[in-house]
Amino acid sequence: MATYSIALIPGDGIGREVVPEGVRVLEQAARRFELEWRFTEFDWSCDRYEQTGAFMPDDAMEQLREHDAIFLGAVGWPTVPDHLSLWQLLLPIRRQMQQYINLRPVRMLKGMRTPLADRGPEDINFWVVRENNEGEYSEIGGRLHSGTSQEMAMQETIFTRRGCERVMRFAFELAQRPGRRGKVTSATKSNGIMHTMPFWDEVFRDVSGEYPDVQTDQFHVDILTANFVLHPDWFDVVVGSNLFGDILSDLGPAVAGSIGIAPSANLNPERTHPSMFEPVHGSAPDIAGKGIANPIGQIWSGAMMLDHLGHPEVATEILEAVERVLDSGDVRTPDLGGTATCSELGQVIADALLK
């Protein structure tokens, strides 16, 4: 029996509601497939920040390194500025754990509706691979003459060859996996950003030469967003910088039917540090505490965690259970047009895993 130690960070808002449902499904999977989970819950959140002045303890990273993976709900609350929760909780974990790949599936599940006319599950099935440690989200910059009419702000974008190469190689190798179509699309903006994006394009051309069997193309990010809507069937694996990947990987799930069910993985591919798995939807303070949050993004993130831990067949079973529940249409949360609670939908998916 395989045993895994998982750090649970429910965080804020609906994170505290969807994480228990994700755990419920993981525990059901463990019973069926002879796995064992050892969960350790951490209270790292905006609530902790307001009470103690810190999102995490000083030895937070040492504590995380003792686990096989991190299962995160959501971070953020209206009473705490967003940049604080990002720069003092999420980004330190992503960077110190060397989670340089952010991976998000864009897939229309059976039983979902897309806002695109005449499109179905066979048309929308690709991945967005986002560079997760550098790019536009660097710490380099600052302000000058604050509070005066001459005030200015500067933010530096950092692209390294190593950082670009490793995220691109991951994308190419993903495109070569069974079930993929062997195509990688690069998101760029080299016609308007004169230094970093031409560099990105040059590295992409260099890396593509290592994978002669993989088809490539590239789009400027503005027209790429349009083609996500007009031609989602064109794409197999899309690779982008930190900022471009962030934007595209929110647009993609919206095209596929709902950002509320979208998962993500912050991966350390070398497995020298634990990877982190979280839904895309955020803490959603407008519905927090009402019990109506959709737990599918958290459950699907759990499936991605299982795949990363070496159990792709279990991940597939979970996703198929989600699709059976969605396809039946009997139990849906309000965001999907139903009346079910978060826990009711979580329980039905857990039950479906046994069928």
MOZIDA-V169737 format. One record per backbone hydrogen bond with DSSP energy under -0.5 kcal/mol. CO is the residue of the C=O (numbers start at 1). NH is the residue of the N-H. E is the energy in kcal/mol with one decimal. If there is no record, write none. Layout:
co->CO nh->NH e->E
co->CO nh->NH e->E
This chain:
co->2 nh->36 e->-2.0
co->4 nh->6 e->-0.6
co->4 nh->38 e->-2.6
co->5 nh->68 e->-2.9
co->5 nh->69 e->-1.1
co->6 nh->8 e->-0.6
co->6 nh->40 e->-2.4
co->7 nh->9 e->-0.5
co->7 nh->71 e->-3.2
co->8 nh->42 e->-3.0
co->9 nh->73 e->-2.7
co->10 nh->74 e->-1.3
co->12 nh->15 e->-2.2
co->13 nh->16 e->-1.5
co->14 nh->17 e->-1.0
co->14 nh->18 e->-2.6
co->15 nh->19 e->-1.9
co->17 nh->21 e->-0.6
co->18 nh->22 e->-2.3
co->19 nh->23 e->-2.6
co->20 nh->24 e->-2.1
co->21 nh->25 e->-2.0
co->22 nh->26 e->-2.2
co->23 nh->27 e->-2.7
co->24 nh->28 e->-1.8
co->25 nh->29 e->-2.5
co->26 nh->30 e->-2.2
co->27 nh->31 e->-1.9
co->28 nh->32 e->-1.9
co->29 nh->33 e->-2.7
co->30 nh->34 e->-0.8
co->30 nh->35 e->-1.9
co->34 nh->2 e->-0.9
co->36 nh->4 e->-2.7
co->37 nh->39 e->-0.5
co->38 nh->6 e->-2.4
co->40 nh->8 e->-3.1
co->45 nh->49 e->-1.8
co->46 nh->50 e->-2.5
co->47 nh->51 e->-1.5
co->48 nh->52 e->-2.8
co->48 nh->54 e->-0.6
co->49 nh->53 e->-2.5
co->57 nh->60 e->-1.6
co->59 nh->63 e->-2.1
co->60 nh->64 e->-2.3
co->61 nh->65 e->-2.1
co->63 nh->66 e->-1.0
co->64 nh->67 e->-2.2
co->68 nh->275 e->-0.6
co->69 nh->7 e->-2.5
co->70 nh->72 e->-0.6
co->70 nh->277 e->-2.7
co->71 nh->9 e->-2.5
co->72 nh->279 e->-0.5
co->74 nh->12 e->-2.7
co->77 nh->80 e->-2.3
co->80 nh->77 e->-0.5
co->81 nh->84 e->-1.4
co->81 nh->85 e->-1.2
co->82 nh->86 e->-2.1
co->83 nh->87 e->-2.3
co->84 nh->88 e->-2.0
co->85 nh->89 e->-0.8
co->85 nh->90 e->-1.7
co->86 nh->91 e->-3.2
co->89 nh->93 e->-1.6
co->90 nh->94 e->-2.6
co->91 nh->95 e->-2.7
co->92 nh->96 e->-2.7
co->93 nh->97 e->-2.0
co->94 nh->99 e->-3.0
co->95 nh->98 e->-1.3
co->98 nh->100 e->-1.6
co->100 nh->102 e->-0.5
co->100 nh->132 e->-2.1
co->101 nh->103 e->-0.6
co->101 nh->267 e->-3.2
co->102 nh->130 e->-3.1
co->103 nh->265 e->-2.0
co->104 nh->128 e->-2.7
co->105 nh->107 e->-0.6
co->106 nh->126 e->-3.0
co->107 nh->109 e->-0.8
co->109 nh->112 e->-1.9
co->116 nh->119 e->-1.0
co->120 nh->123 e->-2.3
co->120 nh->124 e->-0.9
co->123 nh->125 e->-0.6
co->124 nh->108 e->-2.4
co->126 nh->106 e->-3.7
co->127 nh->129 e->-0.5
co->127 nh->238 e->-2.8
co->128 nh->104 e->-2.2
co->128 nh->130 e->-0.6
co->129 nh->240 e->-2.3
co->130 nh->102 e->-2.6
co->134 nh->137 e->-1.3
co->135 nh->158 e->-2.3
co->136 nh->138 e->-1.0
co->139 nh->141 e->-0.5
co->140 nh->156 e->-2.9
co->142 nh->154 e->-2.6
co->144 nh->152 e->-2.2
co->145 nh->148 e->-1.7
co->148 nh->151 e->-1.6
co->152 nh->144 e->-2.2
co->154 nh->142 e->-2.2
co->157 nh->159 e->-0.6
co->158 nh->135 e->-2.5
co->160 nh->164 e->-2.5
co->161 nh->165 e->-3.0
co->162 nh->166 e->-2.2
co->163 nh->167 e->-1.3
co->164 nh->168 e->-2.2
co->165 nh->169 e->-2.9
co->166 nh->170 e->-1.8
co->167 nh->171 e->-1.7
co->168 nh->172 e->-2.5
co->169 nh->173 e->-2.6
co->170 nh->174 e->-2.1
co->171 nh->175 e->-2.1
co->172 nh->176 e->-0.9
co->174 nh->177 e->-1.4
co->175 nh->182 e->-1.2
co->177 nh->180 e->-2.0
co->182 nh->215 e->-2.7
co->183 nh->237 e->-0.9
co->184 nh->217 e->-1.6
co->185 nh->239 e->-2.9
co->186 nh->188 e->-0.5
co->186 nh->219 e->-2.2
co->188 nh->221 e->-3.0
co->189 nh->192 e->-1.5
co->189 nh->193 e->-2.2
co->192 nh->194 e->-0.7
co->193 nh->198 e->-0.6
co->195 nh->199 e->-1.5
co->196 nh->200 e->-2.3
co->197 nh->201 e->-2.5
co->198 nh->202 e->-2.3
co->199 nh->203 e->-2.4
co->200 nh->204 e->-2.4
co->201 nh->205 e->-2.3
co->202 nh->206 e->-2.1
co->203 nh->207 e->-2.9
co->204 nh->208 e->-2.5
co->205 nh->209 e->-1.1
co->207 nh->210 e->-1.9
co->208 nh->211 e->-1.5
co->211 nh->214 e->-2.0
co->213 nh->215 e->-0.5
co->215 nh->184 e->-2.7
co->217 nh->186 e->-2.3
co->219 nh->188 e->-2.4
co->220 nh->223 e->-0.5
co->220 nh->224 e->-2.2
co->221 nh->225 e->-1.9
co->222 nh->226 e->-1.2
co->223 nh->227 e->-2.3
co->224 nh->228 e->-1.7
co->225 nh->229 e->-0.9
co->226 nh->229 e->-0.6
co->226 nh->230 e->-2.7
co->227 nh->231 e->-2.4
co->231 nh->234 e->-2.0
co->232 nh->235 e->-1.3
co->236 nh->127 e->-1.9
co->237 nh->185 e->-3.0
co->238 nh->129 e->-3.6
co->239 nh->187 e->-2.5
co->240 nh->131 e->-2.1
co->241 nh->245 e->-3.3
co->242 nh->246 e->-1.4
co->243 nh->247 e->-2.1
co->244 nh->248 e->-2.7
co->245 nh->249 e->-2.2
co->247 nh->250 e->-1.2
co->247 nh->251 e->-2.1
co->248 nh->252 e->-2.7
co->250 nh->254 e->-1.4
co->251 nh->255 e->-2.2
co->252 nh->256 e->-1.9
co->253 nh->257 e->-0.7
co->253 nh->258 e->-1.4
co->254 nh->257 e->-0.8
co->258 nh->261 e->-0.9
co->259 nh->262 e->-1.1
co->260 nh->297 e->-0.8
co->262 nh->280 e->-2.6
co->264 nh->278 e->-1.8
co->265 nh->103 e->-2.9
co->265 nh->267 e->-0.8
co->266 nh->276 e->-2.5
co->267 nh->101 e->-1.7
co->267 nh->269 e->-0.7
co->268 nh->271 e->-2.3
co->275 nh->70 e->-2.4
co->276 nh->266 e->-3.9
co->277 nh->72 e->-2.4
co->278 nh->264 e->-1.0
co->283 nh->14 e->-2.4
co->284 nh->287 e->-1.7
co->284 nh->288 e->-0.9
co->287 nh->290 e->-1.9
co->287 nh->292 e->-0.5
co->291 nh->342 e->-2.7
co->293 nh->295 e->-0.6
co->295 nh->299 e->-2.4
co->296 nh->300 e->-3.3
co->297 nh->301 e->-1.7
co->298 nh->302 e->-1.8
co->299 nh->303 e->-1.6
co->300 nh->304 e->-2.2
co->301 nh->305 e->-2.0
co->302 nh->306 e->-2.1
co->303 nh->307 e->-2.2
co->304 nh->308 e->-2.3
co->305 nh->309 e->-2.0
co->306 nh->311 e->-2.7
co->307 nh->310 e->-1.3
co->311 nh->314 e->-0.6
co->311 nh->315 e->-1.9
co->312 nh->316 e->-2.3
co->313 nh->317 e->-1.7
co->314 nh->318 e->-2.2
co->315 nh->319 e->-2.2
co->316 nh->320 e->-2.4
co->317 nh->321 e->-2.0
co->318 nh->322 e->-2.3
co->319 nh->323 e->-2.3
co->320 nh->324 e->-2.2
co->321 nh->325 e->-2.0
co->322 nh->326 e->-2.6
co->323 nh->327 e->-3.0
co->324 nh->328 e->-1.7
co->325 nh->329 e->-1.2
co->330 nh->332 e->-0.5
co->332 nh->340 e->-2.8
co->333 nh->336 e->-2.1
co->333 nh->338 e->-1.9
co->334 nh->337 e->-1.9
co->340 nh->334 e->-0.6
co->341 nh->345 e->-2.2
co->342 nh->346 e->-2.2
co->343 nh->347 e->-2.4
co->344 nh->348 e->-2.1
co->345 nh->349 e->-2.2
co->346 nh->350 e->-2.2
co->347 nh->351 e->-2.6
co->348 nh->352 e->-2.3
co->349 nh->353 e->-1.2
co->351 nh->354 e->-1.5
co->352 nh->355 e->-1.2
